[in-house]
Amino acid sequence: MTSEEGVVLTVVSGEPEAEIVCGLLRSAGIECGYRDTEAIDSSLEDFTAAGPREILVRDSDLEGARDLLKQSEKA
């Protein structure tokens, strides 16, 4: 999924958390991806994997993805 295809579902603290969230979404059949946020504002941003990530899903999957994340937070 490219960033042009998706809408922001949520923002997570970093790449490891983004991988976990996307794994959960993909296990439910929801296509997703993630990207750096605008919050990384450093001359080193192109060289570091640190920082927040935006989780992206298709607009048509947004509500289902939100529901899935809510359910996982309760567990």
Kinemage of the C-alpha trace (Angstrom):
@kinemage 1
@onewidth
@group {chain A} dominant
@subgroup {mainchain}
@vectorlist {calphas} color= white
{ca met a 1} P 0.000 0.000 0.000
{ca thr a 2} L 1.343 3.420 -0.897
{ca ser a 3} L 0.797 6.525 1.193
{ca glu a 4} L -1.409 7.969 -1.571
{ca glu a 5} L -3.790 5.006 -1.235
{ca gly a 6} L -4.292 5.222 2.503
{ca val a 7} L -5.758 7.332 5.262
{ca val a 8} L -4.205 7.637 8.716
{ca leu a 9} L -5.691 5.198 11.210
{ca thr a 10} L -3.419 6.034 14.136
{ca val a 11} L 0.090 7.122 15.066
{ca val a 12} L 2.379 4.772 16.987
{ca ser a 13} L 5.682 5.351 18.754
{ca gly a 14} L 7.989 3.647 16.275
{ca glu a 15} L 8.625 0.983 13.659
{ca pro a 16} L 8.392 -2.062 15.984
{ca glu a 17} L 4.929 -0.985 17.168
{ca ala a 18} L 3.915 -0.212 13.573
{ca glu a 19} L 4.872 -3.772 12.572
{ca ile a 20} L 2.765 -5.210 15.400
{ca val a 21} L -0.297 -3.088 14.551
{ca cys a 22} L -0.001 -3.899 10.851
{ca gly a 23} L 0.347 -7.593 11.692
{ca leu a 24} L -2.892 -7.442 13.662
{ca leu a 25} L -4.686 -5.622 10.849
{ca arg a 26} L -3.370 -7.984 8.162
{ca ser a 27} L -4.453 -11.010 10.206
{ca ala a 28} L -7.998 -9.618 9.954
{ca gly a 29} L -7.675 -9.136 6.187
{ca ile a 30} L -7.117 -5.368 6.328
{ca glu a 31} L -4.382 -4.105 4.037
{ca cys a 32} L -2.150 -1.533 5.713
{ca gly a 33} L 1.168 0.226 5.667
{ca tyr a 34} L 3.058 2.816 7.660
{ca arg a 35} L 5.238 5.844 7.098
{ca asp a 36} L 7.278 8.394 9.029
{ca thr a 37} L 5.288 11.254 10.468
{ca glu a 38} L 5.987 14.926 9.991
{ca ala a 39} L 7.039 14.951 13.667
{ca ile a 40} L 10.541 13.862 12.695
{ca asp a 41} L 12.224 17.155 11.985
{ca ser a 42} L 15.937 16.574 12.033
{ca ser a 43} L 18.846 16.696 9.651
{ca leu a 44} L 19.346 13.003 10.473
{ca glu a 45} L 15.796 11.937 9.663
{ca asp a 46} L 16.837 10.174 6.451
{ca phe a 47} L 19.382 8.089 8.365
{ca thr a 48} L 17.408 7.017 11.418
{ca ala a 49} L 14.604 4.522 11.877
{ca ala a 50} L 13.473 6.148 15.112
{ca gly a 51} L 10.357 8.188 15.645
{ca pro a 52} L 6.600 7.980 15.290
{ca arg a 53} L 4.890 6.186 12.415
{ca glu a 54} L 1.474 6.758 10.867
{ca ile a 55} L -0.509 3.572 10.251
{ca leu a 56} L -2.367 3.754 6.933
{ca val a 57} L -5.403 1.791 5.765
{ca arg a 58} L -7.779 2.127 2.842
{ca asp a 59} L -10.612 4.573 3.492
{ca ser a 60} L -13.119 1.758 3.025
{ca asp a 61} L -11.405 -0.233 5.840
{ca leu a 62} L -11.064 2.657 8.304
{ca glu a 63} L -14.062 1.891 10.545
{ca gly a 64} L -13.320 -1.827 10.693
{ca ala a 65} L -9.679 -1.120 11.523
{ca arg a 66} L -10.699 1.277 14.308
{ca asp a 67} L -13.027 -1.337 15.766
{ca leu a 68} L -10.294 -3.968 15.645
{ca leu a 69} L -7.821 -1.705 17.473
{ca lys a 70} L -10.433 -0.909 20.141
{ca gln a 71} L -11.082 -4.624 20.671
{ca ser a 72} L -7.362 -5.357 20.960
{ca glu a 73} L -6.920 -2.636 23.581
{ca lys a 74} L -9.582 -4.290 25.755
{ca ala a 75} L -7.867 -7.676 25.622
